[in-house]
Amino acid sequence: MAASAPTLSPLERVAHLLHVDIPEIWLRFLLALVGLCLAFAAALFSTVSRESGNLWTTLVLASAALILATLVGLTTVPYLARRVATARLRDAFDYDVTRAGILYFLVVLVIGIAALNTGNNLLYIIVAAMLAAILVSGVASAMVLRDLELDVRLPEHVFAGRAAEARFLVKNHARWLPSFSVNVVSSKRGRGKKHWRWSTATFDWPPGRPAEKQWLHLPDRQLRRVADGSDPGIFQGTAYFPYLPAGAELAAEMELRFQRRGCYREESFGLSTRFPFAFLTKTRRVPLKREVIVYPPVEPTDEYFEILPMITGEFETFARGRGYDLYRIREYLPEDSARHVDWKATAKSGSLKVREFSREDERKLRIVFDNPAPGAATAKAYEDAVALAASLAWHFSGENTELSFLSRDYEGGPDVYHFLAHLALIVPQDGPSLVDSLPVSEDYNIILTARPRGSIPTALWNCSYFIFIGQGKR
């Protein structure tokens, strides 16, 4: 017969649902009661000492009452918040204290100390109203962000150095409650800047025990001004929605601009607001994975303008000379290759003549990026070579040319975007050079390599244009 499950009391069932430890909870509760009783006694005696005219005793007792109440709040309330089964909801929000909030908290503290020292009922009412404003601010901001749904649509093709438009859509699923002053922010916002953040605890007692078994976890949430130095995400600005009616969906456009090639990721985005009093910036994290592959820049550079006419001329000469039937003999032009010179016609006429063969229909071009090993080229020379390869691929993709692309661990064509995506993520890599194994074919090659000039196979010279990474052009 199977053993029956142990019977739980109503309090134990509640504790089981909340994932708490009853002895520890009761101990914390009793300690909180003792602390509050001591704080109340100190406040009571401070009133007596004030009436007797002992100013210093009044000040010490009133300050002690305030400090004891604060310690109870720091050691008991955060512990209970950590132990209940609302970690997912709690972790979904971040709080950043604004400058106005810091000033407001300091004013509340000063007025609170003055109220304890003087016993003035009006000051107590003011402190209570100011604390209630903080509570109202927290509840209102949570309600503003609770029913919002976010969607981020990114452009398909993004080039480094070029502006691209991203679209942020926010929908308010609430039936009647509108949302105010909502910002869409990156989950990695504030990197490289000093900003206020809540840090983890720095003191535990007894030491060596798990967090749920510790009596003192102080300070449980410590406010620090820290710098976030992690890598940048997809965007660092904000998309602002001043007003979102209930049941409505609004969109905002944001310009993205990436200075470097690479892969940019966001694991989540944030919906933040300072509504209604700007004491805190409350941010609700929305798990929404997005990734952008930023292609190398394809903007023409001085080197690009310098070598493009030479590449085009040699490529046209190669395309004309691949046929086997003689088309004509004509005057030599500067872009013609010396291998097509007709020496007999030159000797008879006294001027350089070249043979031009019947042109084949196909104009095949292969761009080869012979990825150098780490250290073979400087970082700047390597990035310039990647950008040049991307620019040449982008230029010839718009020509009447049959393109193909080749690199280590990559062979494809004619889709230029696949090659640009490969160049976006490429890094120096050890391995054999492609120049040694590249077969001679009907394709004309544009080869970017860090190999020394004297180590190029002779057969490739007649059908290739070489760009030596970090060493200049051919």
N, C-alpha and C positions, 0 to 999 in steps of 0.2 A: 504494500500500500504506500503510495507516495506521501512524503511528508508534506503537511500543510504549511502554507506560508505563515510566518509569525504575525500575530495581530498587532496592529499599530494604533496607538492612541491618536485622537484628532490632531494634537499638537505635533506628534511625530510625523503624521502624514503631511501636514503643512510643511514641516521642516524638510521632509524627503522631497516634496515638490520644489522647494526653494533651494535644495542642495546646501543645507546649512548643518552645522554641528551644534546640537542643543546645549551641551555643557559649555562650550566656548561662547555661544551666544549669551547664555545666562551670566557667565562671568563678565563678559563685556558690558552687559546691561547693568549688573550690580556696580561695576567700576564706574560706569557713567552716572549712576545715581549718587554714588559717594562723591564723585567730583562735582556734580551739580549742587549737592547739599553743602559742600564746602564753599562753593562759589556763592551760594545764597547766604550762608553764614557770614562770609567776608563782606558781602554787600550790606547785610544788616548791621554788622558792627561798624562799617564805615559810616553809616548814617548816624549811629550813636556817637561815634567820635567826632563827626562834623558838628553835631549839636553841642558837644562839650567844648568845641573850639580847638581841637587838636588837628591842625591842618595836615601835618606830615603823616600821622596815623591814618587819616582819612584817605590820603592819596595812595598809600601803600596797600591798604585793604581793598580799595576800589580797583586798583590795578590788578591785585591778586585775583579778585573775583572775575575780572574780564579775562585774565590769562587762563584761569581754570576752565572757564566756559569754552574758551577757544581750544584748549587741549582736548576737552571731551569731544568737541566737534571733529577735531583732526584724527583722533584715535578710534572713535566709535562709528561715526557715520560712514567714513570711507570703507571701514572694514565690512559693515553690513552691505554696503553697495557692491563690494567685491564678491561677497559670498552668495548673493541672490542669483537666481538663474536668469538674469537679464544682461549677461555679458555682451551678447550680440548687439542689443539695442544700445548699451552704454558705449561700446567701442565704435559705434557708427557715428559718434559725434565728437568733434574736437572743439576746444574752447581756446580762443586767443583773447587775452585781456587787452583792451585798447587803452590809450593814454587817458581818455576821458574816464574809463572805468577805474583805472588806478587812482586818479584824483578823487573820484567819487567814493571809493572805498576808504581812502585816507580821511575824507571829510566825515564819513559815517563813524570811523573809529574815534576821531577827535570828539565828535558830538556825543558818542556813547560814553567816553570817559568823563566828559563834562556832566552828563546826566547822572552818572553814578556818584560823582563827587558832590553835586549840588542837590540832588534829589528833586530837581525841577520836573514836574509832570509834563510840561510843554516839550522839554527836550526829549523825554521818553517817547512822546507821541511823534516827534519829528524823526527820531531814530527808527521807530517802528514803521513809519511811512516810507522812509528811505530803503529799509530792508525789504519791505513789501514791493517796492518798485523793482528791486533786483529779481525777486521771485516772479513778478509779472513779466519782466523782460525775458527770463528764461523760458517760461511757459509759452509766451506769445511767439518767440522765435522758433521753438520746437514745433508749434502748430503751423507756422508758416512753411516750414521745410518738410513736414511729415508726409504730405500727399503729393509731392512733386515727383515726376518721372523725367529722366534725362536721356536724351539720345544725341550722340555726337557723330556727325557725318564728315569724313575727311576726304580730301581729293585723292584720286587714284594715282596720279603721277605728280611727284613733287621734285623740283630741282633745287639744289643748294644755291642760295643767292637770289632766287626768284620768289616773288610773293605768291602765295596760294591761299585760297579761301576755304575756311572750315565753317560748317553750319552746326549750330547748337540749337536743339529743340527741347523746350521744357513744357511739360503738360501738367496742369493742375487738376488732379482727380477729385478734389474736394467738391462736395455738392453745393455748398453755399459760402464757404470761407475763402476769400481771395488771399493771395500772397503778395507781399510787398518787399521791395528792395532786395532782390535775389541776385546773387552773383554766381556764375559758373567759373570755378577755379580749378587749377591743376592740383592733383594730389601731392605734387612736389613743389608747391608754391613756396616762395620766400627763400629759395636756395641762394646762398652767397650773401644774404642779408641778415642782419640782426633782427630778431623778433621774439616776442614773448611766447613761451611755450610751457606747458605743464610737463615737468620731468618726473622720473620715477623716484621712489623712496630712497633715502640715503642712510637711514638708521633703523635697525630692527632689534627687537628684544623679546624673548631670549634669543641670542644669536645661534645660528646653525639649525634653526627649526624651519619647517615650511611656512610659507606666508600665511596660510589659513590657520596655523597653530601659534602664531606669534601674538603676544599680548600687546606689543607696542610696535607700530609701523609708522615712524615719524621722520620727516614729514611725509605723509602718504602721497600728497600731490604738491610738489614744490614748484613754485613759479620761478622760472629762470629766463634770462635773455640770452638766447643761444643762436648760433649760426648754422644754417643747414648747407652743407657743402657737397651734397650729392649731385649726380649728373642731371642736366636739365631734361625736362619731359617734352611733350609735344608742344605745349604753349605755356607761357608764363604770365599772360595778361588775364583779364577777366571779361566775360560776356555778361552784361548787366541787363536785368529785367526789372524795371521800376515797379511794374504792376502786372500781376497775373490773375485775371478773373477766374472765378470758379468754373471748372469744366473746360477751360480754354487751353489752347496750345499755341505758343509763340515761338518764333525763331529769331536768331541773331547771327549775323555774319561776323567772322573774325579773320583778320589777315594773319597768316602764318608765314614766317620767314626763317629758314634754317641756313646758318652760315657754313656748316660742314655736312659732308655726306655721311651716311650711316643709317642705322636703324634706331628710331625713336619710339619708345613705348610708354604707355600709361596703363597701369593696372586698375586705376580707379580715378574718378573725378570727384569734385566737391561742389556741393550747393551750399553757399554761405550767405549769411545775412547778419546785419547789425540792428535789425528791427527789434523793438521800437525805440530804445534809448541809447544804443551804441555803447553800452558798457562792455559787452562781450561781442566778439565775432564768432558766432556759432556756425560750424561747418559740418554738414552731413555728408559722409563719404558714400559715394555711389559706385559699387563694383561694376566697372564697365571697361573692359580691355580694348584698347585700340593700339594700332601699330602703323607707323609710317616709314616706308623705305625712301630715304632722300637720295636721289641720284646725284652724281657729281655735277658740278656746274658745266654748262655747255655754252657759256658766253665766250665769244671769240677773244683770244688774248693776242699779244704781240707775236708770240711764237707761232700761234695758229695762223695768223695772217702771213707770216713769213714763209712757212713751209707748205701751206695749202696750194699755192700756184705750182710749186715744184712737184708735189704729189700728183696734182691733176694732170700736169703736162706729161709726166712719165707714165701715168696710168692710161692716158689717151694714146700715147705712143705704143704702149704695150698692147692695147686693145686693137689698134690698127695693124700691128705687126704680127698678130697671132695667126692670120690666115696664111694659106699656102700659095694662092694665085696672085701673081704680080698685078697690081692695079695701075701704078704709074711711077715714073721717076720725076721728082720735083726738087726744088731748091731746099737746102737745109735750113731748118728753123731752130732757134735756140732751145726749144723744148724737146727736140728730137734726140733719140738715143744714138750714140756713136756706132752701135752695132748694126744700124740700118743704112750706114753710108755705102753708097755704090761707088767704089774706087775707080772703076773703069770709066763710068760717066763723069766722075769728078776730074779724071786726068784729061779726058777729051775736051771738056768745057772750060776747065781752069777754075771752076768754083765747086764748092761742096754740093753734091747731089745725094739724095737718099731715096731708097726704094720704099714704096708704100704698097702693102699687100691688101687684098680684099678683106674687108672688115667682117668679122663674124657678128652675129646678132647678140650673143651674150656678152655682157660686160661684168665679169665676175671679179669681186673684190673681197678680200679676206683681211680683217683687222685682227692682228695677233698681239696680245699683251703678254709678253714673256715675264711673268711675275718674278721679280728678283728676290734673292734671299735677304733676310734681315741684315742690315748694315751695308749692303751693296750700294745703296744710294741714300742720300740724306732724306730726312722726312719731307722737306720742302720739295726736293726734286721728285720724290715718289708721288706726292700729291699732285704736282704739276703734270706728271706723266699720266696719272689716272684721269685728270681733267682733260688733257689733250686727247686721250683715247676716246673719252666720252664725246668730246666736241666733234672729232672726226666721224665717229659712228653716227652722230646726230645729223651731220652735214650730208654724208653720202646716203643716208636713209631716204633723203628727199630727192635723190638723183635717180636716173634710169639705170640702176645698178643692182645686180644680184649680189646681196651681201651675205657674208657669213662671219662668224666671230669665233675666236679661239683663245683660250687661256688655260692655265692649269686648273684641272677639275671642272673645266667648262668648255663645251663645244656646241655651238648652235647657230641658228640663223633661220630666217632673216629678221626675226622680231628684235628690234633694237631695244625695246624696253626690258627684255630679259637680260640682255647684255649690260644695260645700264644698272639694273638691279644687282647683277654680279659685281660690277665695278663699285657700287655703293658700299658693299660689305668687304671688299677685298683688302687683304693685309699682306705684307711681305711673307714669303713662304719658302722654306728650304725644299730643294728638289732639283732634278735635272732640268736643264734649259730646254725650252721648246725648239730653239734654233737647231739643235743637233738632230732632232727627230722630225722636223718639219719637211714633208715630202714636196718635191717640185710638181706643180700641177698647172692647170690652165688658169687658176686664180692669180690675180695680182695681189701681193701681200704688202700691207703696211705693218711693220713689225716694230714694236716698242720693246727694247731690251736694254739690260745693263751689262751685257757682254762686251768685252773689249773689241775694238774695231778689227783688229787683226785676227780674231778667232771666228769670224763668220764664214761658213762654207761658201765656196765660190759659186756653186750652182744657184744659190739664193739671190746673189747680187743682181742677176739679169731679170729677175721677176719680182723684185721686192724693193720697197723703200724703207730704209732703216732710220729709226729715231732712237738715239742712244740716251738712255735715262741718265741724267746728270752729266752727260758728256757732249751735248749738242746734237745737231741733226747729222744726217748722212754726210 
